Amino acid sequence: METKRKALGKGLEQLFSNEVIDFDNFERKIVNETKESDIVEIPLTEIRSNPYQPRKEFDEKSLSEFAESIKEHGVIQPIIVKKSIKGYELIAGERRTRASKMAGKETIPAIIRDMSDQEMMEIALIENIQREDLNPIEEAEAFNKIIETSNLTQEEAARKFGKSRSYITNILGLLSLPESTKKLVQEGKISMGHARVLSKLSDSNQIDNLAKRIIEEGLSVRETEKITSSQDLPKKNKIKREPQYSAKHTIYEGIMREKIGTKVKISSKKIEIPFDSDNDLDRILDILGISMDGE
């Protein structure tokens, strides 16, 4: 792994070698180390999102404004991609890629680098966390995924990403919230502070009801804490959360991902294969040898 990372360039090597990962200037270092002749124009239709991209929502208004800028000035800084079985996977530059598509561009300048799945996962998480692009639930899911797959303790994850141990514990606690309350957090209707208080309760109905009160009555975090204390609502037992993830599933996911060129998730006796478009679905079905009669 050390030899491979050195081959990626000093920017990436330094990013991963430090005890605390720092994404600042990462892309700039990669670009500066790359010869202009090695920056290539690749078709946007051949680029897929980083399969470990934790961010689910993108501000359409912001992207539209970015697209207008690209129409006028072009893409100033190349994206970074990894060659896959068919096409490329994004390492860095999701917004530039999306905005370029909105701008009607057919190609985008890119730097091609090799990278392991683990590194791609870490890059996606680091970029979003340090650029504050994730909502609390997305961030919690991202941290949970990397802790599970890397076999990190919460303390190790905190140290690696420059967070406190309590921050990691609190953010992971949000994953236990009912789905309806998670949605309110994702939409920004309930703050991280409110969600942290709610995540310590054990009854889903009480959590949902209190979440509605927070919105309807404009309750502050402190007022919410007082309610949970004064009404003596049932709290969760403080049990250390140990992520459960099958090592065999991880291996199978990797094999299938190499086979079809996209992220695969195996869990709860099911296989999930996401796709970006109808063309991408056709590509996956073709690889799997599945065809529709009459087409």
C-alpha positions as CSV (number, residue, x, y, z in Angstrom):
1,M,0.0,0.0,0.0
2,E,2.9,2.4,0.8
3,T,4.4,1.8,-2.6
4,K,1.1,2.4,-4.3
5,R,0.4,5.6,-2.5
6,K,3.8,7.0,-3.4
7,A,2.9,6.3,-7.0
8,L,-0.1,8.5,-6.6
9,G,1.9,11.6,-5.9
10,K,3.1,13.5,-2.8
11,G,-0.3,15.1,-2.3
12,L,-2.1,11.9,-1.8
13,E,0.8,10.3,0.1
14,Q,0.9,13.2,2.6
15,L,-2.9,13.2,2.9
16,F,-2.9,9.6,4.2
17,S,0.4,9.6,6.0
18,N,-0.5,12.3,8.5
19,E,-2.2,11.2,11.8
20,V,-4.8,13.8,11.2
21,I,-6.0,13.8,7.6
22,D,-6.1,17.3,6.0
23,F,-7.9,17.8,2.6
24,D,-6.8,21.4,2.3
25,N,-4.6,21.9,-0.9
26,F,-4.9,18.2,-1.7
27,E,-6.3,18.8,-5.2
28,R,-3.9,21.7,-5.8
29,K,-0.9,19.5,-5.0
30,I,-2.1,16.8,-7.4
31,V,-2.6,19.3,-10.1
32,N,0.8,21.0,-9.5
33,E,2.5,17.6,-9.7
34,T,0.8,16.7,-13.0
35,K,2.3,17.6,-16.3
36,E,0.0,19.6,-18.5
37,S,0.3,16.9,-21.1
38,D,-1.1,14.4,-18.6
39,I,-4.3,16.4,-18.1
40,V,-6.8,14.8,-20.6
41,E,-10.3,15.7,-21.8
42,I,-12.7,12.8,-21.0
43,P,-16.4,12.4,-22.0
44,L,-18.8,13.4,-19.2
45,T,-20.9,10.4,-20.2
46,E,-18.1,8.1,-19.2
47,I,-17.9,9.4,-15.6
48,R,-19.7,7.9,-12.6
49,S,-19.9,9.4,-9.2
50,N,-17.5,8.1,-6.5
51,P,-19.5,5.0,-5.3
52,Y,-18.7,6.0,-1.7
53,Q,-19.9,9.6,-2.1
54,P,-21.8,10.2,1.2
55,R,-23.5,13.4,-0.1
56,K,-27.0,12.6,-1.4
57,E,-28.4,16.2,-1.9
58,F,-26.9,18.9,-4.0
59,D,-28.1,22.5,-4.1
60,E,-29.6,22.9,-7.6
61,K,-29.5,26.7,-7.5
62,S,-25.8,26.7,-6.6
63,L,-25.1,24.2,-9.3
64,S,-27.0,26.3,-11.8
65,E,-24.9,29.3,-11.0
66,F,-21.7,27.2,-11.2
67,A,-22.9,26.0,-14.6
68,E,-23.2,29.5,-15.9
69,S,-19.7,30.3,-14.7
70,I,-18.4,27.2,-16.5
71,K,-20.2,28.3,-19.7
72,E,-18.3,31.6,-19.6
73,H,-14.9,30.5,-18.2
74,G,-14.8,26.8,-18.6
75,V,-13.6,24.3,-15.9
76,I,-10.6,26.0,-14.2
77,Q,-9.3,23.1,-12.2
78,P,-9.4,19.5,-13.6
79,I,-11.3,16.8,-11.8
80,I,-9.5,13.7,-10.5
81,V,-10.8,10.3,-11.6
82,K,-10.0,6.6,-11.4
83,K,-10.1,4.3,-14.5
84,S,-12.7,1.6,-14.1
85,I,-13.8,-1.4,-16.2
86,K,-16.0,0.9,-18.3
87,G,-15.3,4.6,-18.1
88,Y,-14.1,6.5,-15.0
89,E,-15.1,6.9,-11.3
90,L,-14.8,10.3,-9.7
91,I,-12.3,10.8,-6.9
92,A,-12.7,14.6,-6.6
93,G,-14.8,17.1,-8.5
94,E,-18.4,16.0,-8.1
95,R,-19.8,19.6,-8.3
96,R,-17.6,20.5,-11.3
97,T,-18.8,17.4,-13.1
98,R,-22.5,18.0,-12.4
99,A,-22.3,21.6,-13.3
100,S,-20.5,20.9,-16.5
101,K,-23.3,18.5,-17.5
102,M,-25.8,21.3,-16.7
103,A,-23.7,23.7,-18.8
104,G,-24.1,21.4,-21.8
105,K,-20.4,20.4,-21.9
106,E,-19.4,17.1,-23.5
107,T,-16.0,16.7,-22.0
108,I,-14.1,17.8,-18.9
109,P,-10.4,18.1,-18.1
110,A,-9.3,15.3,-15.8
111,I,-6.3,13.8,-14.1
112,I,-6.3,10.0,-13.9
113,R,-5.0,8.4,-10.8
114,D,-5.1,4.8,-9.4
115,M,-6.7,4.4,-6.0
116,S,-8.0,1.6,-3.8
117,D,-11.7,1.4,-2.7
118,Q,-10.6,2.3,0.9
119,E,-8.8,5.4,-0.3
120,M,-11.8,6.5,-2.4
121,M,-14.1,6.1,0.5
122,E,-11.8,8.2,2.7
123,I,-11.3,10.9,0.1
124,A,-15.1,11.3,-0.4
125,L,-15.7,11.5,3.4
126,I,-12.8,13.9,4.0
127,E,-13.7,16.2,1.2
128,N,-17.3,16.5,2.3
129,I,-16.7,16.8,6.0
130,Q,-13.9,19.4,5.7
131,R,-15.8,21.4,3.1
132,E,-19.0,21.2,5.3
133,D,-21.1,19.8,2.5
134,L,-22.9,17.1,4.4
135,N,-26.0,17.3,6.5
136,P,-25.7,15.6,10.0
137,I,-27.4,12.4,8.9
138,E,-25.2,12.0,5.8
139,E,-22.1,12.7,7.9
140,A,-23.2,10.1,10.4
141,E,-23.8,7.5,7.7
142,A,-20.4,8.3,6.2
143,F,-18.5,8.0,9.5
144,N,-20.4,4.8,10.3
145,K,-19.5,3.2,6.9
146,I,-15.8,4.1,7.2
147,I,-15.6,2.8,10.8
148,E,-17.2,-0.4,9.8
149,T,-15.1,-1.1,6.7
150,S,-11.8,0.1,8.3
151,N,-12.4,-1.6,11.6
152,L,-11.6,1.7,13.4
153,T,-12.6,2.4,16.9
154,Q,-14.5,5.6,17.5
155,E,-11.4,7.1,19.2
156,E,-9.2,6.2,16.2
157,A,-11.8,7.7,13.8
158,A,-11.9,10.9,15.9
159,R,-8.1,11.2,15.8
160,K,-7.9,10.4,12.1
161,F,-10.5,13.0,11.1
162,G,-9.5,15.7,13.6
163,K,-12.7,15.4,15.7
164,S,-13.3,14.8,19.4
165,R,-14.3,11.3,20.6
166,S,-17.6,12.8,21.9
167,Y,-18.3,14.3,18.5
168,I,-18.0,10.9,16.8
169,T,-20.2,9.3,19.5
170,N,-22.9,12.0,19.2
171,I,-23.0,12.0,15.4
172,L,-23.2,8.2,15.2
173,G,-26.1,8.3,17.8
174,L,-28.2,10.1,15.2
175,L,-28.5,6.9,13.2
176,S,-30.8,5.5,15.9
177,L,-33.4,8.2,15.3
178,P,-36.7,7.2,13.6
179,E,-36.7,7.8,9.9
180,S,-39.3,10.6,10.1
181,T,-37.1,12.5,12.5
182,K,-34.0,11.8,10.4
183,K,-35.7,13.4,7.5
184,L,-36.4,16.6,9.5
185,V,-32.7,16.7,10.4
186,Q,-31.7,16.3,6.7
187,E,-34.1,19.1,5.7
188,G,-32.5,21.4,8.3
189,K,-35.8,21.7,10.3
190,I,-34.1,20.3,13.4
191,S,-30.5,21.2,14.3
192,M,-27.7,18.8,15.2
193,G,-28.1,19.9,18.8
194,H,-31.8,19.1,18.9
195,A,-31.1,15.7,17.2
196,R,-28.4,14.9,19.7
197,V,-30.9,15.3,22.6
198,L,-33.5,13.3,20.8
199,S,-31.1,10.5,20.0
200,K,-30.7,9.8,23.7
201,L,-34.4,8.8,24.0
202,S,-35.5,5.2,23.5
203,D,-39.2,5.6,22.5
204,S,-39.6,6.3,18.8
205,N,-43.1,7.8,19.2
206,Q,-41.9,10.2,21.9
207,I,-39.0,11.2,19.7
208,D,-41.3,12.0,16.8
209,N,-43.7,13.9,19.0
210,L,-41.0,16.0,20.6
211,A,-39.5,16.7,17.2
212,K,-42.8,18.1,16.0
213,R,-42.9,20.3,19.2
214,I,-39.4,21.6,18.5
215,I,-40.6,22.8,15.1
216,E,-44.1,24.0,16.0
217,E,-43.1,25.8,19.3
218,G,-39.6,26.9,18.2
219,L,-38.0,25.1,21.1
220,S,-34.3,25.8,21.8
221,V,-31.9,23.0,22.5
222,R,-31.8,23.9,26.2
223,E,-35.6,23.9,26.4
224,T,-35.7,20.5,24.7
225,E,-33.2,19.1,27.2
226,K,-35.3,20.4,30.1
227,I,-38.4,18.7,28.6
228,T,-36.6,15.3,28.4
229,S,-35.3,15.7,31.9
230,S,-38.5,17.1,33.6
231,Q,-40.8,14.6,32.0
232,D,-38.4,11.7,32.9
233,L,-38.7,10.3,29.4
234,P,-37.2,6.8,29.0
235,K,-33.5,7.0,27.9
236,K,-31.4,4.5,26.1
237,N,-29.0,2.3,28.0
238,K,-25.4,3.4,27.3
239,I,-24.3,0.3,25.4
240,K,-21.2,0.6,23.2
241,R,-22.2,0.3,19.6
242,E,-20.3,-2.3,17.8
243,P,-20.7,-2.2,14.0
244,Q,-21.7,-5.5,12.5
245,Y,-20.5,-6.1,8.9
246,S,-19.7,-9.4,7.3
247,A,-16.2,-9.7,6.0
248,K,-17.4,-12.2,3.4
249,H,-19.9,-9.7,2.2
250,T,-17.2,-7.1,1.8
251,I,-15.2,-9.5,-0.4
252,Y,-18.2,-10.3,-2.5
253,E,-19.0,-6.6,-2.9
254,G,-15.5,-6.0,-4.1
255,I,-15.7,-8.9,-6.6
256,M,-19.0,-7.7,-8.0
257,R,-17.9,-4.1,-8.1
258,E,-14.9,-5.1,-10.3
259,K,-17.2,-7.2,-12.5
260,I,-19.9,-4.5,-13.2
261,G,-17.9,-1.3,-12.5
262,T,-20.2,0.2,-9.9
263,K,-20.7,0.0,-6.1
264,V,-22.6,-3.0,-4.8
265,K,-24.0,-3.4,-1.3
266,I,-24.9,-6.8,0.2
267,S,-26.9,-6.8,3.4
268,S,-30.0,-8.3,5.0
269,K,-30.2,-11.1,2.5
270,K,-30.3,-8.7,-0.5
271,I,-28.0,-7.3,-3.1
272,E,-28.3,-3.6,-4.1
273,I,-26.9,-2.3,-7.4
274,P,-27.4,1.4,-7.9
275,F,-27.3,3.0,-11.4
276,D,-27.0,6.6,-12.6
277,S,-29.2,6.5,-15.7
278,D,-31.1,4.2,-18.1
279,N,-27.8,3.9,-20.1
280,D,-26.0,2.8,-17.0
281,L,-28.7,0.3,-16.2
282,D,-28.4,-1.1,-19.8
283,R,-24.6,-1.4,-19.3
284,I,-25.0,-3.3,-16.1
285,L,-27.6,-5.7,-17.5
286,D,-25.4,-6.3,-20.5
287,I,-22.5,-7.3,-18.3
288,L,-24.8,-9.6,-16.4
289,G,-26.0,-11.1,-19.6
290,I,-29.6,-10.0,-19.2
291,S,-31.6,-8.8,-22.2
292,M,-35.2,-7.7,-22.8
293,D,-37.1,-9.7,-25.4
294,G,-38.2,-7.7,-28.3
295,E,-35.5,-5.0,-27.9
